[in-house]
């Protein structure tokens, strides 16, 4: 089979060949009790999940819900870590907790390898990506990232109030990932739509969710075909040409990995940048300290990642079992809240406080176990450069209206809107 043949069919045609999964009833509305009816898609969770998680950790450390067809929410670090490392009893074939469970036949690859892959396939799929995300490879992207951050600040000059999320944070990973994949940089607004559809559209009617996901994969297929016709030195061409077990990658593997890089590579990082700017805008002492001592930023950055870890991942229970005192059923969801694990007082001293000079900080912001984020070096570089440039150019800023800040719902949490008032701008040196 040639590369051209692999990508001849469109998304709907390919989807028709896949085995059927199962759908559950869509349940929305106020949560009656977070211990027995939790939902990560309700507005109070998006606005501030930490008090909810802290309460559950004390009175019901493994919460349950009948929503999404049934699921569990561990809030202690030890439980989150135990499940993340346990690939024998928990599957990663779907990592977005929703009203659709993909068929078991989708394992071990899953829909977006390697994050959706189970062993032993996971190891080999992950290994394919490692060269693009080494410290050396990432370092080569820093100068362009820094220049782009400066250009974003240049475009803001003269404005008293700006949206630090939409006007700054969200553009940075979109540009970096577009460059890595060889996508047109002007397609950034489409990437935002894809991100929000994938991660926040979980409770949409099935037909609408399928249509929205179809738009993502139609876009990816168009980019793949363009790269087949016009190969270039980027990650898309690399995936098209890559081999596993002596064969070219299946089209679903290529498109699924590209979807992972596009969605996860963008939303997680813009959320971390946005949450960090939100903290500094509302905490002037920390902001002034970092402006005065920029050498503290790498340490502060790790604490901001711990305190405002953006990512929560899902697993599916493989078989009926009793686990740490609860009766889990086959295909129950388990929502691994790395943000909750990062605020467990059994794991961190003064866990609920943000200490930008915290020295011992083995946080779980990039996940735990075999699925720990393959792009952590890239995310750290983008976060560091974004904050360095912002603090250098805009050392004086504050929240314009705290009530106007909005947060994403779903499994990646970060500011969607972040209006800040600018005290002064500094020209680029």
RODO-2510 file (C-alpha; in nm, 4 decimals, decimal comma):
residues 429
     n   res          X          Y          Z
     1     x     0,0000     0,0000     0,0000
     2     x     0,1444     0,3378    -0,0961
     3     x     0,1207     0,6534     0,1109
     4     x    -0,1270     0,7914    -0,1410
     5     x    -0,3534     0,4868    -0,1062
     6     x    -0,3541     0,5067     0,2729
     7     x    -0,5162     0,8472     0,2755
     8     x    -0,7618     0,8079    -0,0109
     9     x    -1,0740     0,7755     0,2048
    10     x    -1,2296     1,0586     0,3996
    11     x    -1,3136     1,0614     0,7700
    12     x    -1,6729     0,9399     0,7412
    13     x    -1,5773     0,6508     0,5118
    14     x    -1,3032     0,5354     0,7455
    15     x    -1,5284     0,5739     1,0484
    16     x    -1,7939     0,3490     0,8934
    17     x    -1,5500     0,0571     0,9096
    18     x    -1,4820     0,0930     1,2814
    19     x    -1,6572    -0,1353     1,5317
    20     x    -1,9386     0,0289     1,7251
    21     x    -1,8865     0,1668     2,0720
    22     x    -2,1500     0,2338     2,3365
    23     x    -2,3328     0,5550     2,4166
    24     x    -2,4774     0,6603     2,7486
    25     x    -2,7515     0,9079     2,8325
    26     x    -2,6406     1,2708     2,8421
    27     x    -2,7005     1,4074     3,1918
    28     x    -2,6467     1,7769     3,2641
    29     x    -2,7529     2,0214     3,5304
    30     x    -2,6533     2,1095     3,8864
    31     x    -2,4586     1,8549     4,0875
    32     x    -2,6578     1,7261     4,3860
    33     x    -2,3572     1,5932     4,5803
    34     x    -2,0026     1,5927     4,4444
    35     x    -1,9341     1,2623     4,6200
    36     x    -2,2098     1,0766     4,4328
    37     x    -2,2926     1,2939     4,1294
    38     x    -1,9732     1,4720     4,0203
    39     x    -1,9366     1,6326     3,6785
    40     x    -1,6262     1,8092     3,5494
    41     x    -1,8431     1,9877     3,2915
    42     x    -2,0509     2,1985     3,5291
    43     x    -1,9736     2,5715     3,5684
    44     x    -1,8822     2,5591     3,9378
    45     x    -1,6093     2,3038     3,8632
    46     x    -1,4715     2,5195     3,5834
    47     x    -1,4806     2,8318     3,8012
    48     x    -1,2934     2,6804     4,0976
    49     x    -1,2509     2,3027     4,1357
    50     x    -1,0027     2,3149     4,4222
    51     x    -1,2460     2,3522     4,7177
    52     x    -1,4539     2,0697     4,5702
    53     x    -1,1484     1,8458     4,5415
    54     x    -1,0288     1,9363     4,8910
    55     x    -1,3696     1,8520     5,0370
    56     x    -1,3839     1,5182     4,8558
    57     x    -1,0330     1,4275     4,9654
    58     x    -1,1499     1,4565     5,3260
    59     x    -1,4927     1,2918     5,3148
    60     x    -1,5003     1,0757     5,0009
    61     x    -1,1560     1,0422     4,8419
    62     x    -1,2888     0,8304     4,5516
    63     x    -1,6089     0,9990     4,4380
    64     x    -1,8627     0,8394     4,2041
    65     x    -2,1072     0,9575     3,9404
    66     x    -2,3775     0,7930     3,7306
    67     x    -2,3245     1,0576     3,4626
    68     x    -2,1266     0,9580     3,1526
    69     x    -2,2493     0,6020     3,2066
    70     x    -2,0700     0,5755     3,5408
    71     x    -1,7315     0,6908     3,6642
    72     x    -1,4951     0,7536     3,9542
    73     x    -1,2894     1,0507     4,0710
    74     x    -0,9914     0,9804     4,3006
    75     x    -0,8576     1,2933     4,4700
    76     x    -0,5605     1,1629     4,6719
    77     x    -0,2167     1,1675     4,5140
    78     x    -0,1516     0,8029     4,6048
    79     x    -0,4713     0,6850     4,4340
    80     x    -0,4174     0,8940     4,1208
    81     x    -0,0604     0,7673     4,0949
    82     x    -0,1583     0,4037     4,1556
    83     x    -0,4123     0,4085     3,8724
    84     x    -0,1826     0,6004     3,6371
    85     x     0,0833     0,3309     3,6781
    86     x    -0,1589     0,0350     3,6650
    87     x    -0,1915    -0,0550     3,2969
    88     x    -0,3047    -0,4106     3,3809
    89     x    -0,6407    -0,3059     3,5231
    90     x    -0,6997     0,0332     3,3579
    91     x    -0,7031     0,1051     2,9845
    92     x    -0,6150     0,4300     2,8096
    93     x    -0,8112     0,3545     2,4920
    94     x    -1,0159     0,6685     2,5583
    95     x    -0,8744     0,9516     2,7654
    96     x    -1,1687     1,1946     2,7345
    97     x    -1,4486     1,1050     2,9772
    98     x    -1,7645     1,1400     2,7729
    99     x    -2,0941     0,9748     2,6882
   100     x    -1,9253     0,7485     2,4343
   101     x    -1,7037     0,4518     2,5107
   102     x    -1,5047     0,3340     2,2107
   103     x    -1,5080    -0,0413     2,1523
   104     x    -1,2508    -0,2571     2,3243
   105     x    -1,1240    -0,3584     1,9819
   106     x    -0,9777    -0,0077     1,9520
   107     x    -0,7084    -0,1111     2,2002
   108     x    -0,4144    -0,1253     2,2106
   109     x    -0,3715     0,1703     1,9704
   110     x    -0,6704     0,3842     2,0624
   111     x    -0,7860     0,6857     1,8676
   112     x    -0,4950     0,9221     1,9376
   113     x    -0,1743     0,7249     1,9905
   114     x     0,0334     0,7134     2,1991
   115     x    -0,1765     0,8822     2,4693
   116     x    -0,4668     0,6474     2,3968
   117     x    -0,2483     0,3387     2,3642
   118     x    -0,2026     0,0458     2,5997
   119     x     0,1151    -0,1617     2,6374
   120     x     0,3001    -0,2990     2,4574
   121     x     0,1926    -0,0893     2,1561
   122     x     0,2226     0,2307     2,3597
   123     x     0,6003     0,2015     2,4029
   124     x     0,6657     0,1780     2,0310
   125     x     0,4180     0,4504     1,9333
   126     x     0,5648     0,6862     2,1925
   127     x     0,9199     0,6102     2,0809
   128     x     0,8353     0,7403     1,7324
   129     x     0,7678     1,0872     1,8750
   130     x     1,0625     1,1219     2,1113
   131     x     1,3145     1,2713     1,8633
   132     x     1,0896     1,5719     1,7968
   133     x     1,0587     1,6558     2,1665
   134     x     1,4095     1,6220     2,3066
   135     x     1,5646     1,9171     2,4895
   136     x     1,7962     1,9703     2,1923
   137     x     1,5110     1,9750     1,9403
   138     x     1,3046     2,2061     2,1596
   139     x     1,5958     2,4464     2,2126
   140     x     1,6074     2,5087     1,8384
   141     x     1,2544     2,6523     1,8578
   142     x     1,3175     2,8943     2,1419
   143     x     1,4419     3,1933     1,9388
   144     x     1,1424     3,1855     1,7035
   145     x     0,9053     3,1436     1,9988
   146     x     1,0596     3,4407     2,1782
   147     x     1,0400     3,6594     1,8670
   148     x     0,6756     3,5646     1,8214
   149     x     0,5960     3,6524     2,1851
   150     x     0,7550     3,9938     2,1342
   151     x     0,5470     4,0485     1,8211
   152     x     0,2300     3,9716     2,0171
   153     x     0,3269     4,2275     2,2825
   154     x     0,4091     4,4821     2,0103
   155     x     0,0520     4,4441     1,8812
   156     x    -0,0884     4,5240     2,2276
   157     x     0,1013     4,8467     2,2896
   158     x    -0,1156     5,1463     2,3642
   159     x    -0,4069     4,9425     2,4999
   160     x    -0,5003     4,9907     2,8648
   161     x    -0,6900     4,6606     2,8891
   162     x    -0,6041     4,3470     2,6947
   163     x    -0,7190     3,9877     2,7056
   164     x    -0,4043     3,8069     2,8145
   165     x    -0,5573     3,4729     2,7186
   166     x    -0,7005     3,5455     2,3733
   167     x    -0,4528     3,8147     2,2728
   168     x    -0,1377     3,6440     2,4007
   169     x    -0,1341     3,3028     2,5715
   170     x    -0,3508     3,1208     2,3203
   171     x    -0,1520     3,2316     2,0177
   172     x     0,1842     3,0970     2,1335
   173     x     0,1295     2,7193     2,1273
   174     x    -0,0900     2,7513     1,8182
   175     x     0,2049     2,9027     1,6309
   176     x     0,4583     2,6543     1,7701
   177     x     0,2485     2,3468     1,6914
   178     x     0,1517     2,4794     1,3472
   179     x     0,5198     2,5217     1,2697
   180     x     0,6066     2,1736     1,3951
   181     x     0,3295     2,0075     1,1936
   182     x     0,3788     2,2252     0,8866
   183     x     0,0299     2,3760     0,9001
   184     x    -0,0512     2,7288     0,7770
   185     x    -0,0034     2,9697     1,0704
   186     x    -0,3115     3,1643     0,9626
   187     x    -0,5235     2,8591     1,0513
   188     x    -0,4883     2,9434     1,4223
   189     x    -0,8563     3,0365     1,4692
   190     x    -0,9543     2,6956     1,3347
   191     x    -0,7254     2,5297     1,5879
   192     x    -0,9082     2,7109     1,8682
   193     x    -1,2382     2,5773     1,7361
   194     x    -1,0984     2,2226     1,7176
   195     x    -0,9693     2,2433     2,0748
   196     x    -1,2957     2,3688     2,2165
   197     x    -1,5029     2,1165     2,0199
   198     x    -1,2910     1,8235     2,1344
   199     x    -1,2544     1,9046     2,5022
   200     x    -1,5601     2,1139     2,5859
   201     x    -1,8211     1,9625     2,3534
   202     x    -1,8505     1,6371     2,5480
   203     x    -2,2204     1,6779     2,6341
   204     x    -2,3330     1,7768     2,2853
   205     x    -2,5832     1,5490     2,1073
   206     x    -2,4007     1,2603     1,9352
   207     x    -2,4732     1,3801     1,5820
   208     x    -2,3346     1,7257     1,6532
   209     x    -2,0261     1,5899     1,8309
   210     x    -1,9551     1,3514     1,5428
   211     x    -1,9924     1,6363     1,2934
   212     x    -1,7551     1,8592     1,4884
   213     x    -1,4945     1,5855     1,5227
   214     x    -1,5386     1,5205     1,1523
   215     x    -1,4336     1,8775     1,0765
   216     x    -1,1115     1,8228     1,2723
   217     x    -1,0223     1,5020     1,0907
   218     x    -1,1231     1,6407     0,7525
   219     x    -0,8785     1,9244     0,8132
   220     x    -0,6038     1,6836     0,9197
   221     x    -0,6651     1,4651     0,6146
   222     x    -0,6360     1,7677     0,3859
   223     x    -0,3039     1,8569     0,5485
   224     x    -0,1814     1,4980     0,5179
   225     x    -0,2697     1,4829     0,1484
   226     x    -0,0946     1,8139     0,0888
   227     x     0,2156     1,6749     0,2577
   228     x     0,1967     1,3562     0,0506
   229     x     0,1991     1,5725    -0,2627
   230     x     0,4523     1,8222    -0,1262
   231     x     0,6774     1,6572     0,1352
   232     x     0,8746     1,8886     0,3626
   233     x     1,0831     1,8748     0,6784
   234     x     0,8165     1,8713     0,9475
   235     x     0,6389     1,6339     1,1825
   236     x     0,3530     1,5573     0,9432
   237     x     0,5845     1,4306     0,6698
   238     x     0,7792     1,2404     0,9361
   239     x     0,4622     1,0585     1,0495
   240     x     0,3568     0,9846     0,6912
   241     x     0,6955     0,8236     0,6227
   242     x     0,7413     0,6550     0,9622
   243     x     0,7321     0,2786     0,9989
   244     x     0,6320     0,0541     1,2859
   245     x     0,6851    -0,3228     1,2813
   246     x     0,8151    -0,2971     0,9252
   247     x     0,5080    -0,1189     0,7868
   248     x     0,4005     0,2397     0,7255
   249     x     0,1672     0,3712     0,9957
   250     x    -0,2059     0,3124     0,9506
   251     x    -0,3911     0,6260     0,8385
   252     x    -0,5807     0,6301     1,1695
   253     x    -0,2468     0,6264     1,3531
   254     x    -0,1095     0,9201     1,1528
   255     x    -0,4261     1,1304     1,1848
   256     x    -0,4821     1,0334     1,5481
   257     x    -0,1306     1,1338     1,6508
   258     x    -0,1637     1,4624     1,4633
   259     x    -0,4932     1,5279     1,6422
   260     x    -0,3213     1,4603     1,9738
   261     x    -0,0360     1,6998     1,8963
   262     x    -0,2741     1,9686     1,7750
   263     x    -0,5283     1,9478     2,0585
   264     x    -0,3137     1,8508     2,3559
   265     x    -0,0120     2,0478     2,2409
   266     x    -0,2138     2,3663     2,2194
   267     x    -0,4712     2,3659     2,4987
   268     x    -0,2518     2,2354     2,7781
   269     x     0,0181     2,4940     2,7137
   270     x    -0,2040     2,7957     2,6567
   271     x    -0,3884     2,6992     2,9761
   272     x    -0,0650     2,6887     3,1749
   273     x     0,0482     3,0256     3,0358
   274     x    -0,2920     3,1826     3,0981
   275     x    -0,3261     3,0479     3,4519
   276     x     0,0235     3,1718     3,5370
   277     x    -0,0573     3,5222     3,4104
   278     x    -0,3876     3,5115     3,6012
   279     x    -0,2013     3,4297     3,9227
   280     x     0,0547     3,7050     3,8718
   281     x    -0,2161     3,9578     3,7827
   282     x    -0,3997     3,8880     4,1103
   283     x    -0,0879     3,8425     4,3264
   284     x     0,1192     4,1609     4,2958
   285     x     0,3813     4,0480     4,5501
   286     x     0,4704     3,7452     4,3358
   287     x     0,4643     3,9541     4,0193
   288     x     0,6966     4,2189     4,1631
   289     x     0,9311     3,9528     4,2998
   290     x     0,9681     3,7861     3,9589
   291     x     1,0210     4,1186     3,7842
   292     x     1,2946     4,2039     4,0338
   293     x     1,4506     3,8553     4,0328
   294     x     1,3900     3,6936     3,6912
   295     x     1,6289     3,4138     3,7835
   296     x     1,3567     3,2786     4,0123
   297     x     1,1239     3,2175     3,7187
   298     x     1,2156     2,8511     3,6488
   299     x     1,1406     2,7625     4,0119
   300     x     0,8249     2,9735     4,0164
   301     x     0,7110     2,8187     3,6907
   302     x     0,7167     2,4680     3,8425
   303     x     0,5069     2,5893     4,1335
   304     x     0,2557     2,7506     3,8995
   305     x     0,2375     2,4214     3,7103
   306     x     0,1755     2,2374     4,0364
   307     x    -0,0865     2,4763     4,1688
   308     x    -0,2737     2,5267     3,8410
   309     x    -0,2026     2,1978     3,6630
   310     x    -0,4295     2,2149     3,3582
   311     x    -0,4680     1,8473     3,2695
   312     x    -0,7000     1,5736     3,3901
   313     x    -0,6900     1,2377     3,2089
   314     x    -0,9388     0,9521     3,1941
   315     x    -0,8988     0,5747     3,2051
   316     x    -1,1461     0,2888     3,1525
   317     x    -1,1728     0,0007     3,3990
   318     x    -1,0891    -0,3250     3,2223
   319     x    -1,2843    -0,5726     3,4383
   320     x    -1,5195    -0,5708     3,7382
   321     x    -1,3157    -0,5397     4,0566
   322     x    -1,3019    -0,4010     4,4062
   323     x    -1,0367    -0,1302     4,4161
   324     x    -0,9374     0,0588     4,7326
   325     x    -1,2766     0,0067     4,8888
   326     x    -1,5016     0,0795     4,5898
   327     x    -1,6669    -0,1581     4,3433
   328     x    -1,5583    -0,0626     3,9949
   329     x    -1,7358    -0,2129     3,6955
   330     x    -1,5892    -0,2958     3,3559
   331     x    -1,5858     0,0160     3,1360
   332     x    -1,6428     0,2543     3,4254
   333     x    -1,4555     0,5774     3,3700
   334     x    -1,1845     0,6877     3,6109
   335     x    -1,0992     1,0566     3,5989
   336     x    -0,7365     1,1114     3,6988
   337     x    -0,7224     1,4631     3,8375
   338     x    -0,3566     1,5601     3,8377
   339     x    -0,4646     1,9020     3,9762
   340     x    -0,6188     1,7262     4,2782
   341     x    -0,3079     1,5105     4,3254
   342     x    -0,0941     1,8244     4,3188
   343     x    -0,2883     1,9784     4,6071
   344     x    -0,2870     1,6765     4,8365
   345     x    -0,1436     1,7853     5,1746
   346     x    -0,0107     1,4320     5,2251
   347     x     0,2183     1,4927     4,9269
   348     x     0,3019     1,8650     4,9533
   349     x     0,3538     2,0946     5,2502
   350     x     0,1173     2,3937     5,2432
   351     x    -0,0394     2,2271     4,9394
   352     x    -0,3130     2,4860     4,8986
   353     x    -0,0693     2,7783     4,8882
   354     x     0,1292     2,9033     4,5895
   355     x     0,4923     2,9375     4,6988
   356     x     0,6937     3,0564     4,4007
   357     x     1,0220     2,9651     4,5705
   358     x     0,9125     2,6083     4,6595
   359     x     1,2242     2,3924     4,6295
   360     x     1,0906     2,0363     4,6636
   361     x     0,8264     2,0064     4,3946
   362     x     0,7691     1,6642     4,2403
   363     x     0,4386     1,7684     4,0887
   364     x     0,2208     1,5668     3,8531
   365     x     0,1277     1,8446     3,6119
   366     x     0,2672     1,6452     3,3183
   367     x     0,1033     1,3227     3,4321
   368     x     0,2337     1,0064     3,5935
   369     x     0,3265     0,6645     3,4629
   370     x     0,3883     0,5572     3,1044
   371     x     0,1727     0,8364     2,9644
   372     x     0,3699     1,1198     3,1181
   373     x     0,3603     1,4069     2,8667
   374     x     0,5981     1,3448     2,5778
   375     x     0,6011     1,7194     2,5095
   376     x     0,6970     1,8372     2,8593
   377     x     1,0247     1,9964     2,7409
   378     x     0,8368     2,1887     2,4725
   379     x     0,5633     2,3003     2,7122
   380     x     0,8181     2,4182     2,9680
   381     x     1,0056     2,6153     2,7031
   382     x     0,6892     2,7848     2,5793
   383     x     0,5719     2,8661     2,9315
   384     x     0,9096     3,0043     3,0378
   385     x     0,9580     3,2161     2,7270
   386     x     0,5989     3,3438     2,7348
   387     x     0,6382     3,4569     3,0967
   388     x     0,9872     3,5983     3,0476
   389     x     0,8762     3,8129     2,7553
   390     x     0,5528     3,9265     2,9222
   391     x     0,7239     4,0249     3,2496
   392     x     1,0043     4,1985     3,0624
   393     x     0,7674     4,3975     2,8435
   394     x     0,4680     4,4348     3,0792
   395     x     0,6042     4,4391     3,4332
   396     x     0,2972     4,6130     3,5784
   397     x    -0,0447     4,4543     3,5247
   398     x    -0,3485     4,3471     3,7239
   399     x    -0,6896     4,1906     3,6711
   400     x    -0,9220     4,4435     3,5160
   401     x    -1,2352     4,2715     3,6461
   402     x    -1,1876     3,9420     3,8319
   403     x    -1,5484     3,8463     3,7590
   404     x    -1,4857     3,8748     3,3841
   405     x    -1,2295     3,5920     3,3847
   406     x    -1,3771     3,2730     3,2381
   407     x    -1,2343     2,9215     3,2563
   408     x    -1,2579     2,6269     3,0207
   409     x    -1,4807     2,3380     3,1173
   410     x    -1,3746     1,9796     3,0732
   411     x    -1,0451     1,8036     3,1297
   412     x    -0,8067     2,0853     3,0404
   413     x    -0,8641     2,3902     3,2591
   414     x    -0,7250     2,7333     3,1858
   415     x    -0,8524     3,0880     3,1344
   416     x    -1,0538     3,1333     2,8173
   417     x    -1,0863     3,5091     2,8757
   418     x    -0,8440     3,7032     3,0963
   419     x    -0,8891     4,0830     3,0872
   420     x    -0,5912     4,2550     3,2466
   421     x    -0,5159     4,6231     3,2975
   422     x    -0,1720     4,7297     3,1831
   423     x     0,0232     4,9676     3,4050
   424     x     0,3026     5,0279     3,1536
   425     x     0,4763     4,8742     2,8555
   426     x     0,8494     4,8408     2,8069
   427     x     1,0082     4,8596     2,4643
   428     x     1,1955     4,5559     2,3403
   429     x     1,5650     4,5852     2,4249
***
